[in-house]
């Protein structure tokens, strides 16, 4: 375990995510939360629901349970799109190393565009060019990005289309971007301009971090594999490279945190997805420069890491050491699971405040006016507390599910448990409880856009 000599390094670490979230959970155990009530008698119900889904879908067999990551979204409809692409590259003579670079390129772009504000727009769908099938939501974005990637939209070299490089991202136009997502006056994708800005910002990161992403012949996300393989902490084995997660983390942090530090997005400048949590400032003594009451989440960075682990393992035979440091993600499915099962609930006054926020937001052009739910800005203390509780209680739920299935961490990883159990459970409850929108029981708003 790493030791941190200053609070800034600590707050950008994975260690801090779990530790600070469990501090919030300890306050919950004392029934002293500011915004939520907790009913631990519901824990058994949550665990049994998750267990029932794992048994239904995977016969409780770990060998059948996929891992959590972007790869799953590309396989929508039972079509192994990524594996088909890998087979085509191999047949064309591309080495496993170059195949890995390309998959990392693709997955990074897909993850950055796979944010809730985009993926849960009910007015948008995408028609796949090869099959003619239509997909919406998260899976629709993945298929659209894959089609753009294979068409060379993210490459500056027409002779090498299957890559993502800084030059192409810098010059990518809004018209090209809109055409890639098949947008018109009837088929609208919320926040498309912000998503273009996000990946154009990625080009600046690629160019400014040469150590990680290279310069020859171009800076691209996939070049991070060359940095990882040559790092002094990486050990070569007969099976493949053994790469510490702590070596991967600072590289991916560069790509996963810049969105949250922008003035119009929230977060903490220089730290990213890190927020003050009022419940940890019990004595109201926090100063302007104090960060002892801050809680880091690093959700997008962790999503990127979860998504990159699978291609590293499958294509290079890599072993990623320290995966247990990763935490559950505080996304809408996981947070919704806790609320929809009654494990946690908004205090009455906060519920009323959130509903009033929803009603005011519904008056704005283009905003949802169905299935009323409490709404808060992403930096609202309610949202910070909710996200912290989500991470802490999902960890406990995971342990209880393993106990119920008589499986240990080695046999049932957190990544598998989220994909096969908790994330699916949250999504199914959202579809049942709010059939028109599938939105979470609390709606988060970031800037001018609603996050589901």
VEXTOR-454232 format. One record per residue (C-alpha): residue in three letters; x, y negated, z negated. Coordinates in nm, 4 decimals. Layout:
// residues N
ALA,X,Y,Z
...
// end
This chain:
// residues 452
UNK,0.0000,0.0000,0.0000
UNK,0.1320,-0.3442,0.0921
UNK,0.1895,-0.6149,-0.1677
UNK,0.0970,-0.9705,-0.0745
UNK,0.3071,-1.2634,-0.1879
UNK,0.0440,-1.5280,-0.1222
UNK,-0.3322,-1.5490,-0.1162
UNK,-0.3529,-1.6344,0.2534
UNK,-0.1789,-1.3114,0.3554
UNK,-0.3959,-1.1242,0.1072
UNK,-0.7215,-1.2593,0.2490
UNK,-0.6278,-1.1574,0.6027
UNK,-0.5552,-0.8021,0.4867
UNK,-0.7802,-0.4981,0.4919
UNK,-0.7063,-0.4370,0.1254
UNK,-0.8793,-0.7626,0.0355
UNK,-1.2009,-0.6716,0.2200
UNK,-1.2797,-0.3710,0.0068
UNK,-1.1523,-0.5220,-0.3198
UNK,-1.3443,-0.8478,-0.2914
UNK,-1.6657,-0.6763,-0.1763
UNK,-1.6516,-0.4396,-0.4728
UNK,-1.6163,-0.7413,-0.7013
UNK,-1.9532,-0.8575,-0.5672
UNK,-2.0940,-0.5079,-0.6210
UNK,-1.9727,-0.5130,-0.9814
UNK,-2.1770,-0.8292,-1.0335
UNK,-2.4731,-0.6484,-0.8770
UNK,-2.4356,-0.3660,-1.1293
UNK,-2.4882,-0.6250,-1.4029
UNK,-2.7970,-0.7579,-1.2221
UNK,-2.6333,-1.1009,-1.1957
UNK,-2.6474,-1.1636,-0.8216
UNK,-2.7596,-1.5056,-0.7051
UNK,-2.9659,-1.4012,-0.4033
UNK,-3.0515,-1.0296,-0.4173
UNK,-3.2004,-0.7732,-0.6511
UNK,-3.0675,-0.4170,-0.6494
UNK,-3.2689,-0.1011,-0.7133
UNK,-3.0190,0.1825,-0.7542
UNK,-3.3049,0.4311,-0.7950
UNK,-3.3360,0.4060,-0.4145
UNK,-2.9822,0.5371,-0.3590
UNK,-3.0925,0.9012,-0.3416
UNK,-3.3565,0.8128,-0.0820
UNK,-3.0984,0.6348,0.1342
UNK,-2.8555,0.9242,0.1095
UNK,-3.1200,1.1856,0.1923
UNK,-3.2375,0.9858,0.4951
UNK,-2.8834,0.9626,0.6308
UNK,-2.8222,1.3312,0.5599
UNK,-3.1430,1.4243,0.7424
UNK,-3.0292,1.2378,1.0558
UNK,-2.6875,1.4028,1.0501
UNK,-2.8511,1.7450,1.0211
UNK,-3.1062,1.6625,1.2910
UNK,-2.8577,1.5288,1.5453
UNK,-2.5356,1.7174,1.4686
UNK,-2.6312,2.0176,1.2542
UNK,-2.4116,1.8628,0.9841
UNK,-2.1128,1.9947,1.1807
UNK,-1.8198,1.7504,1.1699
UNK,-1.6804,1.8967,1.4918
UNK,-1.9894,1.7658,1.6738
UNK,-1.9890,1.4182,1.5198
UNK,-1.8366,1.1446,1.7381
UNK,-1.6368,0.8597,1.5927
UNK,-1.7504,0.4995,1.5622
UNK,-1.6322,0.2754,1.8440
UNK,-1.6918,0.1123,2.1796
UNK,-1.6448,0.4391,2.3711
UNK,-1.9957,0.5534,2.2668
UNK,-2.1604,0.2535,2.4314
UNK,-2.0058,0.3355,2.7687
UNK,-2.1485,0.6874,2.7593
UNK,-2.5112,0.5704,2.7526
UNK,-2.7515,0.8045,2.9296
UNK,-2.5172,1.1016,2.8881
UNK,-2.2835,0.9861,3.1657
UNK,-1.9116,1.0149,3.0655
UNK,-1.8072,0.6954,3.2401
UNK,-1.4771,0.6462,3.0585
UNK,-1.3661,1.0063,3.0990
UNK,-1.4561,0.9914,3.4702
UNK,-1.2413,0.6796,3.5026
UNK,-0.9509,0.8481,3.3249
UNK,-0.9769,1.1514,3.5553
UNK,-0.9691,0.9221,3.8613
UNK,-0.6608,0.7405,3.7339
UNK,-0.4835,1.0675,3.6566
UNK,-0.5626,1.1961,4.0066
UNK,-0.4130,0.8754,4.1470
UNK,-0.0891,0.9391,3.9581
UNK,-0.1287,0.6932,3.6709
UNK,0.0650,0.7983,3.3615
UNK,-0.1099,0.8503,3.0260
UNK,0.0666,0.5356,2.9041
UNK,-0.0768,0.3210,3.1828
UNK,-0.4163,0.4858,3.1404
UNK,-0.4045,0.3831,2.7733
UNK,-0.3106,0.0254,2.8634
UNK,-0.6111,0.0075,3.0964
UNK,-0.8529,0.1515,2.8416
UNK,-0.7288,-0.0943,2.5786
UNK,-0.7769,-0.3782,2.8286
UNK,-1.1334,-0.2656,2.8942
UNK,-1.2270,-0.1972,2.5337
UNK,-1.0949,-0.5324,2.4072
UNK,-1.3048,-0.7254,2.6591
UNK,-1.6120,-0.5113,2.5932
UNK,-1.5814,-0.5529,2.2157
UNK,-1.5478,-0.9301,2.2413
UNK,-1.8594,-0.9491,2.4560
UNK,-2.0467,-0.6990,2.2405
UNK,-2.1663,-0.9398,1.9760
UNK,-2.5181,-0.9346,1.8385
UNK,-2.6192,-1.2708,1.9817
UNK,-2.5688,-1.1233,2.3286
UNK,-2.6523,-0.7600,2.2871
UNK,-2.9969,-0.7856,2.1398
UNK,-3.1504,-1.0308,2.3826
UNK,-3.4816,-0.8729,2.4819
UNK,-3.5069,-1.0838,2.7979
UNK,-3.1989,-0.9290,2.9591
UNK,-3.1184,-0.5968,3.1258
UNK,-2.8529,-0.4673,3.3611
UNK,-2.8946,-0.2383,3.6626
UNK,-2.5933,-0.0088,3.7002
UNK,-2.4503,-0.0279,4.0497
UNK,-2.3642,0.3420,4.0896
UNK,-2.6734,0.5052,3.9406
UNK,-2.9332,0.2304,3.9728
UNK,-3.0347,0.2936,3.6115
UNK,-3.1287,-0.0038,3.3954
UNK,-2.9903,-0.0636,3.0471
UNK,-3.0371,-0.3364,2.7895
UNK,-2.8766,-0.4353,2.4637
UNK,-2.5353,-0.3134,2.3560
UNK,-2.5208,-0.0360,2.6140
UNK,-2.6231,-0.2695,2.8960
UNK,-2.3371,-0.5048,2.8121
UNK,-2.0904,-0.2148,2.8085
UNK,-2.1997,-0.0901,3.1520
UNK,-2.1928,-0.4440,3.2952
UNK,-1.8414,-0.5037,3.1627
UNK,-1.7268,-0.1680,3.3019
UNK,-1.8602,-0.2567,3.6480
UNK,-1.6849,-0.5957,3.6340
UNK,-1.3636,-0.4301,3.5178
UNK,-1.3580,-0.1724,3.7982
UNK,-1.4381,-0.4485,4.0498
UNK,-1.1280,-0.6397,3.9395
UNK,-1.3074,-0.9382,3.7880
UNK,-1.0625,-0.9529,3.4959
UNK,-0.7448,-0.8985,3.7037
UNK,-0.5454,-1.1640,3.8892
UNK,-0.3993,-0.9037,4.1294
UNK,-0.6360,-0.7583,4.3947
UNK,-0.3946,-0.4667,4.4433
UNK,-0.4194,-0.3773,4.0718
UNK,-0.7867,-0.4364,3.9863
UNK,-0.8212,-0.2092,3.6820
UNK,-0.6653,-0.4357,3.4231
UNK,-0.7309,-0.7474,3.2144
UNK,-0.4741,-1.0268,3.2255
UNK,-0.4440,-1.3788,3.0901
UNK,-0.4320,-1.5482,3.4294
UNK,-0.7603,-1.3952,3.5451
UNK,-0.9365,-1.4803,3.2184
UNK,-0.8198,-1.8416,3.2388
UNK,-0.9625,-1.8909,3.5880
UNK,-1.2792,-1.6838,3.5465
UNK,-1.5744,-1.9022,3.6487
UNK,-1.9182,-1.9173,3.4920
UNK,-2.0760,-1.8307,3.8286
UNK,-1.8685,-1.5124,3.8531
UNK,-1.9494,-1.4284,3.4930
UNK,-2.3223,-1.4828,3.5459
UNK,-2.3184,-1.2736,3.8631
UNK,-2.1401,-0.9949,3.6754
UNK,-2.4238,-0.9813,3.4228
UNK,-2.6878,-1.0129,3.7003
UNK,-2.8325,-1.3297,3.5490
UNK,-3.1077,-1.5362,3.7069
UNK,-3.4051,-1.7428,3.5901
UNK,-3.5892,-1.4259,3.4836
UNK,-3.2954,-1.2200,3.3553
UNK,-3.1387,-1.4345,3.0819
UNK,-2.8557,-1.3460,2.8451
UNK,-2.8378,-1.5612,2.5322
UNK,-2.5033,-1.7280,2.4647
UNK,-2.3356,-1.6356,2.7942
UNK,-2.1389,-1.9628,2.8043
UNK,-2.0000,-1.8997,2.4558
UNK,-1.8985,-1.5479,2.5558
UNK,-1.7063,-1.6841,2.8538
UNK,-1.5322,-1.9317,2.6237
UNK,-1.4454,-1.6437,2.3926
UNK,-1.2583,-1.4393,2.6517
UNK,-1.0979,-1.7515,2.8000
UNK,-0.9707,-1.8214,2.4494
UNK,-0.8346,-1.4664,2.4539
UNK,-0.6156,-1.5704,2.7461
UNK,-0.4554,-1.8349,2.5238
UNK,-0.3885,-1.5727,2.2564
UNK,-0.2331,-1.3379,2.5128
UNK,-0.0035,-1.6120,2.6422
UNK,0.0965,-1.7358,2.2979
UNK,0.1756,-1.3937,2.1468
UNK,0.4389,-1.2603,2.3841
UNK,0.5794,-1.0202,2.1260
UNK,0.2510,-0.8316,2.1169
UNK,0.1138,-0.8727,2.4687
UNK,0.4206,-0.9176,2.6897
UNK,0.4928,-1.1435,2.9847
UNK,0.6152,-0.9072,3.2550
UNK,0.4491,-0.8929,3.4960
UNK,0.1504,-1.0398,3.3079
UNK,0.0203,-1.0787,2.9542
UNK,-0.2585,-0.8293,2.8914
UNK,-0.4233,-0.6690,2.5851
UNK,-0.3057,-0.3220,2.6868
UNK,0.0579,-0.4253,2.6512
UNK,0.0105,-0.3980,2.2772
UNK,0.0724,-0.0241,2.3146
UNK,0.4316,-0.0963,2.4229
UNK,0.4817,-0.3079,2.1115
UNK,0.3340,-0.0355,1.8888
UNK,0.5391,0.2467,2.0400
UNK,0.8647,0.0522,2.0078
UNK,0.7965,-0.0689,1.6525
UNK,1.0347,0.0525,1.3851
UNK,0.7455,0.1897,1.1767
UNK,0.6256,0.4210,1.4553
UNK,0.7504,0.7784,1.4268
UNK,0.7833,1.0039,1.7311
UNK,0.6553,1.3576,1.6731
UNK,0.6036,1.6596,1.8969
UNK,0.2287,1.5956,1.8975
UNK,0.2618,1.2253,1.9703
UNK,0.3430,0.8956,1.8018
UNK,0.2525,0.8392,1.4370
UNK,0.1474,0.4742,1.4098
UNK,0.0658,0.3063,1.0765
UNK,-0.2596,0.1158,1.0764
UNK,-0.0735,-0.1695,0.9084
UNK,0.1329,-0.2052,1.2275
UNK,-0.1806,-0.2265,1.4432
UNK,-0.3662,-0.4668,1.2131
UNK,-0.1739,-0.7957,1.2709
UNK,-0.1821,-0.7422,1.6483
UNK,-0.5570,-0.6943,1.6636
UNK,-0.6117,-0.9699,1.4066
UNK,-0.4872,-1.2178,1.6671
UNK,-0.7728,-1.1202,1.8978
UNK,-1.0470,-1.0593,1.6447
UNK,-1.0431,-1.3635,1.4196
UNK,-1.0189,-1.6772,1.6334
UNK,-1.3948,-1.6876,1.6937
UNK,-1.4778,-1.7228,1.3240
UNK,-1.2362,-2.0071,1.2551
UNK,-1.3857,-2.2458,1.5103
UNK,-1.5717,-2.5415,1.3649
UNK,-1.9032,-2.4492,1.5219
UNK,-1.8795,-2.0829,1.4252
UNK,-1.7914,-2.1038,1.0571
UNK,-1.5423,-1.8933,0.8723
UNK,-1.2251,-2.0284,0.7167
UNK,-0.9651,-2.2145,0.9157
UNK,-0.6519,-2.0071,0.9521
UNK,-0.8190,-1.7039,0.7949
UNK,-1.1089,-1.6222,1.0276
UNK,-1.4018,-1.4170,0.9008
UNK,-1.3490,-1.5179,0.5361
UNK,-1.6146,-1.6985,0.3329
UNK,-1.6681,-1.8494,-0.0130
UNK,-1.9003,-1.6349,-0.2244
UNK,-2.0733,-1.8264,-0.5005
UNK,-2.1391,-1.5209,-0.7154
UNK,-1.7632,-1.4786,-0.7676
UNK,-1.7323,-1.8366,-0.8932
UNK,-1.9227,-1.7534,-1.2102
UNK,-1.7849,-2.0458,-1.4095
UNK,-1.8211,-2.2938,-1.1198
UNK,-1.4535,-2.3794,-1.1541
UNK,-1.3431,-2.3289,-0.7927
UNK,-1.1350,-2.6185,-0.6654
UNK,-1.0997,-2.7433,-0.3105
UNK,-0.7891,-2.5311,-0.2580
UNK,-0.9045,-2.2258,-0.4537
UNK,-0.9696,-1.9023,-0.2665
UNK,-1.0208,-1.6684,-0.5617
UNK,-1.3937,-1.6632,-0.4871
UNK,-1.3497,-1.6006,-0.1123
UNK,-1.4614,-1.2717,0.0448
UNK,-1.3050,-1.1511,0.3724
UNK,-1.4929,-0.9258,0.6152
UNK,-1.2882,-0.9257,0.9387
UNK,-1.5769,-0.7519,1.1086
UNK,-1.4794,-0.8071,1.4722
UNK,-1.1160,-0.7186,1.4058
UNK,-1.2210,-0.3955,1.2370
UNK,-1.4589,-0.3162,1.5238
UNK,-1.1688,-0.3611,1.7642
UNK,-0.9489,-0.1292,1.5564
UNK,-1.2191,0.1380,1.5280
UNK,-1.2638,0.1196,1.9053
UNK,-0.8918,0.1414,1.9891
UNK,-0.8135,0.4367,1.7630
UNK,-1.0026,0.6840,1.9817
UNK,-0.8141,0.6174,2.3098
UNK,-0.4821,0.6138,2.1243
UNK,-0.5595,0.9545,1.9780
UNK,-0.7140,1.1107,2.2890
UNK,-0.4791,0.9790,2.5566
UNK,-0.1458,0.9645,2.3749
UNK,-0.1980,1.2256,2.1033
UNK,-0.1301,0.9510,1.8492
UNK,-0.1902,0.9871,1.4782
UNK,-0.3046,0.6664,1.3096
UNK,-0.1852,0.6675,0.9513
UNK,-0.3969,0.4807,0.6964
UNK,-0.7391,0.4847,0.8651
UNK,-0.8995,0.5095,0.5207
UNK,-0.8143,0.1424,0.4692
UNK,-1.0846,0.0493,0.7219
UNK,-1.4198,-0.0362,0.5654
UNK,-1.7823,0.0004,0.6696
UNK,-1.8847,-0.2866,0.8968
UNK,-2.1347,-0.5462,0.7717
UNK,-2.3421,-0.5407,1.0896
UNK,-2.7167,-0.5682,1.1298
UNK,-2.7789,-0.1916,1.1288
UNK,-2.5898,-0.1308,0.8058
UNK,-2.7213,-0.4396,0.6294
UNK,-3.0707,-0.3572,0.7497
UNK,-3.0433,-0.0026,0.6163
UNK,-2.9974,-0.1346,0.2627
UNK,-3.2911,-0.3733,0.2929
UNK,-3.5345,-0.1488,0.4780
UNK,-3.4872,0.1289,0.2229
UNK,-3.5331,-0.1110,-0.0710
UNK,-3.1865,-0.0534,-0.2153
UNK,-3.1444,-0.4297,-0.2103
UNK,-3.4064,-0.7026,-0.1683
UNK,-3.4049,-1.0785,-0.1381
UNK,-3.5098,-1.2706,-0.4450
UNK,-3.8530,-1.4265,-0.3947
UNK,-3.7330,-1.7857,-0.3704
UNK,-3.4683,-1.6931,-0.1134
UNK,-3.7211,-1.4974,0.0906
UNK,-3.9473,-1.8028,0.1058
UNK,-3.6558,-2.0264,0.2007
UNK,-3.5573,-1.7874,0.4779
UNK,-3.9099,-1.7652,0.6167
UNK,-3.9342,-2.1446,0.6213
UNK,-3.6042,-2.1518,0.8117
UNK,-3.7532,-1.9058,1.0609
UNK,-4.0622,-2.1204,1.1122
UNK,-3.8522,-2.4306,1.1767
UNK,-3.6276,-2.2400,1.4169
UNK,-3.9319,-2.1014,1.6031
UNK,-4.0265,-2.4570,1.6975
UNK,-3.7051,-2.4930,1.8996
UNK,-3.7114,-2.4130,2.2744
UNK,-3.6340,-2.0510,2.3602
UNK,-3.6395,-1.9209,2.0024
UNK,-3.8248,-1.6112,1.8836
UNK,-4.1763,-1.6600,1.7532
UNK,-4.2691,-1.2958,1.6768
UNK,-4.2092,-1.0652,1.3813
UNK,-4.1387,-1.3304,1.1208
UNK,-3.8298,-1.2567,0.9101
UNK,-3.6169,-1.4720,0.6794
UNK,-3.3465,-1.6569,0.8724
UNK,-3.0202,-1.8057,0.7468
UNK,-2.7097,-1.9651,0.8954
UNK,-2.4103,-1.7312,0.9043
UNK,-2.2298,-1.9288,0.6326
UNK,-2.5291,-1.9383,0.3981
UNK,-2.4511,-1.7901,0.0543
UNK,-2.7320,-1.5374,0.1123
UNK,-2.5558,-1.3983,0.4191
UNK,-2.2159,-1.3853,0.2498
UNK,-2.3608,-1.1957,-0.0458
UNK,-2.5537,-0.9614,0.1862
UNK,-2.2454,-0.8762,0.3921
UNK,-2.0375,-0.8063,0.0803
UNK,-2.3074,-0.5802,-0.0652
UNK,-2.3334,-0.3986,0.2674
UNK,-1.9661,-0.3017,0.2696
UNK,-1.9578,-0.2019,-0.0969
UNK,-2.2787,0.0036,-0.0973
UNK,-2.2031,0.1712,0.2366
UNK,-1.8808,0.2990,0.0825
UNK,-2.0812,0.4486,-0.2053
UNK,-2.3451,0.5892,0.0290
UNK,-2.0699,0.7535,0.2343
UNK,-1.9286,0.9274,-0.0736
UNK,-2.2752,1.0495,-0.1739
UNK,-2.3490,1.1783,0.1764
UNK,-2.0231,1.3750,0.1766
UNK,-2.1163,1.5242,-0.1604
UNK,-2.4612,1.6215,-0.0329
UNK,-2.3090,1.7897,0.2742
UNK,-2.0217,1.9359,0.0714
UNK,-1.7651,1.7760,0.3013
UNK,-1.4563,1.5815,0.1984
UNK,-1.3037,1.2704,0.3581
UNK,-1.0720,1.4805,0.5724
UNK,-1.3636,1.6728,0.7238
UNK,-1.6069,1.3798,0.7499
UNK,-1.4368,1.0482,0.8140
UNK,-1.5987,0.7124,0.7508
UNK,-1.5887,0.6527,1.1259
UNK,-1.7873,0.9707,1.1953
UNK,-2.0244,0.9066,0.9091
UNK,-2.1131,0.5605,1.0404
UNK,-2.1645,0.6755,1.3986
UNK,-2.3573,0.9923,1.3138
UNK,-2.5401,0.8628,1.0079
UNK,-2.5597,0.5154,0.8596
UNK,-2.5518,0.3056,1.1788
UNK,-2.8079,0.5306,1.3470
UNK,-3.0240,0.5226,1.0344
UNK,-3.0260,0.1442,1.0262
UNK,-3.1057,0.1199,1.3941
UNK,-3.3950,0.3671,1.3722
UNK,-3.5446,0.1872,1.0719
UNK,-3.5255,-0.1443,1.2590
UNK,-3.7086,0.0079,1.5565
UNK,-3.9787,0.1471,1.3284
UNK,-4.0177,-0.1560,1.1035
UNK,-3.9986,-0.4218,1.3746
UNK,-4.1042,-0.2486,1.6982
UNK,-4.1300,-0.5627,1.9102
UNK,-3.7816,-0.7004,1.8518
UNK,-3.5826,-0.4302,1.6665
UNK,-3.4289,-0.7220,1.4794
UNK,-3.2873,-0.6824,1.1291
UNK,-3.4917,-0.7647,0.8171
UNK,-3.2790,-1.0785,0.7762
UNK,-3.1883,-1.2822,1.0833
UNK,-2.8527,-1.4579,1.1011
UNK,-2.8046,-1.7740,1.3025
UNK,-2.4613,-1.8889,1.4194
UNK,-2.4525,-2.2316,1.5793
UNK,-2.7455,-2.2522,1.8191
UNK,-2.7884,-1.8777,1.8575
UNK,-2.9568,-1.6067,1.6557
UNK,-2.7535,-1.3010,1.5592
UNK,-2.9573,-0.9838,1.5236
// end
